[in-house]
Amino acid sequence: MIKKLTYIFCLGLITTACTTQKVAKVDDKNAEVVSASAKIIQQTLAKKSAFKDLTIKAKVVADLEGMSGDVNATIAIKNEQKIWVNATKFGITGARAQFTPTGFAAFEKLGGTYYEGDFSLANKLLKVDFIDYQKLQNLLVGKVFVDLNPVDYTANFSDNKYTITYNENEAIKAAPKEGKYIQTYVFDNGFRLTEAHLKDPKRNIEIDLAYDNWVKAGEEEFPKNVKIFIKDKKTRQIDLEYNSFTFQETNTPFSIPAGYKKKEIK
């Protein structure tokens, strides 16, 4: 299970970040005309992480390709610089991973293997070109992890929640293209992300995320529960239960142990 958990943190979480489309920039003239829809989108984007250091104690429950189990994890985030994950079972470190803007690395003790590469490796694997560190960090803490350009998305308020949809959803349904996702995002009345639904009909892949039980810690709000569902030929589920949030710097040692064998991502 520890080996599978490493795979989850190195690929599973990155996979969920592969849900954005490249969007055109809004020029200054168009930006002056702000619609009601654009104002809603701006409010969702305004919730950015301001912490310097964040440490999360979490429980991770995963059902991945027929294997299931749970581990405890410490997730230490240095805002916009580094994500460090240490997974333990019965108090013993079994896997460790580190993400930076230039790439990621991880190792698992049971098999004596490690993964290492930059984000271009993940992009190549997923046949996309937009995965980066910031999107992964935002996904973990419930912040917007897509480029919600008001030109390409429409927002509305109904039933005490905000729903933002990609303007090309119907076109993608009618003529699916690889790497193009049907996208819908739901926010509560405090502009906190609660749901993300994405589907690539060309490859028959669906990605659903749910953020629940938002709590205030320090000057920010975080979800206590993050659920990730990845559906293609099989359904994989990852549940993250955040038990505590602290804002001091955590010791985050990371080095690949001598003698470990590199595991290629195919």
C-alpha positions as CSV (number, residue, x, y, z in Angstrom):
1,M,0.0,0.0,0.0
2,I,2.8,2.4,0.8
3,K,4.1,1.8,-2.7
4,K,0.7,2.6,-4.2
5,L,0.5,5.7,-2.0
6,T,3.7,7.0,-3.5
7,Y,2.2,6.5,-6.9
8,I,-0.8,8.4,-5.8
9,F,1.1,11.5,-4.6
10,C,3.4,11.5,-7.7
11,L,0.8,10.8,-10.3
12,G,-2.7,10.6,-9.0
13,L,-2.7,14.1,-7.6
14,I,-0.9,15.5,-10.6
15,T,-3.5,13.7,-12.8
16,T,-6.3,15.6,-11.2
17,A,-4.4,18.8,-12.0
18,C,-4.6,18.0,-15.7
19,T,-8.0,19.5,-15.9
20,T,-7.3,23.0,-17.3
21,Q,-7.5,24.3,-20.8
22,K,-5.1,26.9,-22.3
23,V,-7.0,30.1,-22.4
24,A,-6.6,33.4,-24.2
25,K,-5.5,36.4,-22.2
26,V,-8.0,39.3,-21.8
27,D,-6.6,42.5,-23.3
28,D,-6.8,45.7,-21.3
29,K,-9.7,47.2,-23.2
30,N,-11.9,44.1,-22.7
31,A,-10.9,44.0,-19.0
32,E,-12.5,47.4,-18.5
33,V,-15.9,45.9,-19.3
34,V,-16.6,43.5,-16.4
35,S,-19.8,41.5,-16.6
36,A,-21.7,40.0,-13.6
37,S,-20.3,36.6,-14.6
38,A,-16.8,38.0,-14.6
39,K,-17.3,39.5,-11.2
40,I,-18.2,36.1,-9.8
41,I,-15.1,34.5,-11.4
42,Q,-12.9,37.3,-10.0
43,Q,-14.3,36.6,-6.5
44,T,-13.3,32.9,-6.8
45,L,-9.9,33.8,-8.0
46,A,-9.4,36.3,-5.2
47,K,-9.1,33.5,-2.6
48,K,-5.3,32.9,-2.9
49,S,-3.0,31.3,-0.3
50,A,-1.2,34.0,1.8
51,F,0.5,31.7,4.3
52,K,4.3,31.3,4.3
53,D,4.4,27.8,5.7
54,L,1.6,25.3,6.2
55,T,1.8,21.9,7.8
56,I,-1.2,19.5,7.5
57,K,-1.6,16.3,9.4
58,A,-3.8,14.0,7.3
59,K,-5.2,10.5,6.9
60,V,-5.1,9.2,3.3
61,V,-7.5,6.4,2.3
62,A,-7.1,5.1,-1.3
63,D,-8.7,2.6,-3.5
64,L,-6.5,2.2,-6.5
65,E,-6.7,-0.5,-9.1
66,G,-8.1,-3.0,-6.7
67,M,-5.8,-2.2,-3.8
68,S,-7.1,-0.3,-0.8
69,G,-5.8,0.9,2.5
70,D,-5.0,3.9,4.6
71,V,-1.9,5.7,5.9
72,N,-1.1,8.8,7.9
73,A,0.6,11.6,6.2
74,T,2.3,14.9,6.9
75,I,2.0,17.5,4.1
76,A,4.3,20.5,4.5
77,I,3.8,23.3,2.1
78,K,6.2,26.3,1.6
79,N,3.9,28.6,-0.3
80,E,4.7,28.6,-4.1
81,Q,8.1,26.8,-3.4
82,K,7.7,23.3,-2.1
83,I,5.3,20.5,-1.1
84,W,6.8,17.8,1.1
85,V,4.8,14.6,1.9
86,N,5.8,12.0,4.4
87,A,3.6,8.9,4.6
88,T,3.7,6.6,7.6
89,K,2.1,3.3,8.7
90,F,2.2,2.3,12.4
91,G,4.6,5.3,12.9
92,I,7.2,4.1,10.4
93,T,8.0,6.2,7.3
94,G,7.1,4.1,4.2
95,A,7.2,6.7,1.5
96,R,8.3,10.3,1.0
97,A,7.7,12.8,-1.9
98,Q,8.8,16.3,-2.7
99,F,7.4,18.7,-5.3
100,T,9.0,22.0,-6.4
101,P,8.3,24.3,-9.3
102,T,11.0,22.5,-11.3
103,G,9.7,18.9,-10.7
104,F,9.1,16.1,-8.3
105,A,10.8,13.1,-6.7
106,A,9.6,10.3,-4.4
107,F,10.8,7.1,-2.9
108,E,9.2,4.1,-1.2
109,K,11.0,1.9,1.2
110,L,9.2,-1.4,0.7
111,G,10.5,-1.9,-2.8
112,G,13.6,0.3,-2.6
113,T,12.6,2.3,-5.6
114,Y,12.2,6.0,-6.5
115,Y,10.5,8.3,-9.0
116,E,12.1,11.5,-10.3
117,G,11.3,14.0,-13.1
118,D,10.2,17.5,-14.0
119,F,6.7,18.5,-14.8
120,S,7.3,18.0,-18.5
121,L,7.4,14.3,-17.7
122,A,4.0,14.4,-16.2
123,N,2.7,16.5,-19.2
124,K,4.2,14.0,-21.6
125,L,2.6,11.1,-19.8
126,L,-0.8,12.8,-19.8
127,K,-0.5,14.3,-23.3
128,V,-1.0,17.9,-22.0
129,D,1.2,20.9,-21.6
130,F,-0.1,22.9,-18.7
131,I,0.6,21.0,-15.4
132,D,2.7,23.0,-13.0
133,Y,3.5,23.3,-9.3
134,Q,1.0,26.0,-8.5
135,K,-2.0,24.1,-9.8
136,L,-1.0,21.1,-7.7
137,Q,-0.6,23.2,-4.5
138,N,-4.0,24.9,-5.1
139,L,-5.7,21.6,-5.7
140,L,-4.5,20.3,-2.3
141,V,-5.7,23.3,-0.3
142,G,-9.0,23.9,-2.1
143,K,-8.0,26.9,-4.1
144,V,-8.9,27.4,-7.8
145,F,-6.5,25.2,-9.8
146,V,-7.7,26.2,-13.3
147,D,-7.3,29.3,-15.4
148,L,-10.8,30.8,-15.1
149,N,-10.6,33.4,-17.7
150,P,-14.0,35.3,-17.9
151,V,-13.8,35.2,-21.7
152,D,-13.9,31.4,-21.7
153,Y,-16.1,30.6,-18.7
154,T,-19.6,31.6,-17.6
155,A,-20.8,31.9,-14.0
156,N,-24.2,32.0,-12.4
157,F,-25.8,32.0,-9.0
158,S,-28.6,29.6,-8.1
159,D,-29.7,27.6,-5.1
160,N,-27.3,29.5,-2.9
161,K,-24.2,28.4,-4.9
162,Y,-22.1,29.6,-7.8
163,T,-21.6,27.4,-10.8
164,I,-18.9,28.1,-13.4
165,T,-19.0,26.3,-16.7
166,Y,-16.6,26.2,-19.7
167,N,-18.1,27.9,-22.7
168,E,-17.0,25.1,-25.0
169,N,-18.7,22.3,-23.1
170,E,-21.4,21.8,-25.7
171,A,-18.9,21.9,-28.6
172,I,-16.7,19.3,-26.9
173,K,-19.8,17.1,-26.4
174,A,-20.7,17.4,-30.1
175,A,-17.1,16.9,-31.4
176,P,-14.8,15.4,-28.7
177,K,-11.1,16.2,-29.0
178,E,-8.3,14.5,-27.0
179,G,-7.1,16.7,-24.2
180,K,-10.3,18.9,-24.2
181,Y,-12.4,18.7,-21.1
182,I,-16.0,19.4,-20.4
183,Q,-15.7,21.4,-17.2
184,T,-18.0,22.5,-14.4
185,Y,-17.0,24.0,-11.0
186,V,-19.2,24.7,-8.0
187,F,-18.6,27.2,-5.2
188,D,-20.6,27.9,-2.1
189,N,-21.9,31.3,-1.2
190,G,-18.6,32.2,0.4
191,F,-16.8,31.4,-2.9
192,R,-15.2,28.3,-1.5
193,L,-14.7,25.5,-4.0
194,T,-17.0,22.5,-3.3
195,E,-17.0,20.5,-6.5
196,A,-15.1,20.1,-9.8
197,H,-16.4,17.9,-12.6
198,L,-14.3,17.2,-15.7
199,K,-14.7,14.8,-18.5
200,D,-12.7,14.0,-21.6
201,P,-15.3,12.3,-23.8
202,K,-12.7,11.4,-26.4
203,R,-10.8,9.2,-24.0
204,N,-13.8,8.5,-21.8
205,I,-12.1,9.8,-18.7
206,E,-13.9,11.6,-15.9
207,I,-12.4,13.4,-12.9
208,D,-14.5,14.5,-10.0
209,L,-13.3,16.4,-6.9
210,A,-15.2,17.3,-3.8
211,Y,-14.2,19.7,-1.0
212,D,-16.1,19.6,2.2
213,N,-16.2,20.8,5.9
214,W,-14.4,24.0,5.4
215,V,-12.8,25.4,8.5
216,K,-10.9,28.6,9.4
217,A,-7.3,28.2,10.4
218,G,-5.3,31.4,11.0
219,E,-6.5,33.9,8.5
220,E,-7.5,31.4,5.9
221,E,-10.0,28.7,5.2
222,F,-9.3,25.1,4.3
223,P,-11.4,22.0,3.5
224,K,-11.0,19.2,6.0
225,N,-12.0,16.6,3.4
226,V,-10.9,16.3,-0.2
227,K,-12.2,13.5,-2.3
228,I,-10.8,12.6,-5.7
229,F,-12.4,10.2,-8.2
230,I,-10.8,9.2,-11.4
231,K,-12.9,7.1,-13.8
232,D,-11.9,5.5,-17.0
233,K,-12.1,1.7,-17.4
234,K,-11.8,1.5,-13.6
235,T,-12.7,3.8,-10.8
236,R,-10.0,5.1,-8.5
237,Q,-10.7,7.0,-5.3
238,I,-8.5,9.0,-3.0
239,D,-9.8,10.5,0.2
240,L,-7.7,13.1,2.1
241,E,-8.9,13.8,5.7
242,Y,-7.1,16.9,7.1
243,N,-6.9,16.7,10.8
244,S,-4.9,19.8,11.7
245,F,-3.4,22.9,10.2
246,T,-0.4,24.7,11.6
247,F,1.7,27.6,10.2
248,Q,5.2,27.0,11.4
249,E,8.1,25.8,9.2
250,T,8.5,22.0,9.3
251,N,11.7,20.1,9.0
252,T,11.5,18.5,5.5
253,P,14.5,16.4,4.8
254,F,14.6,14.7,1.4
255,S,17.1,12.6,-0.4
256,I,16.9,9.4,-2.4
257,P,18.5,6.6,-0.3
258,A,21.6,5.0,-1.7
259,G,21.0,1.8,-3.6
260,Y,17.4,2.6,-4.5
261,K,16.4,1.9,-8.1
262,K,14.8,4.4,-10.3
263,K,11.3,3.4,-11.5
264,E,10.4,4.7,-14.9
265,I,6.9,6.2,-15.5
266,K,5.4,4.8,-18.6
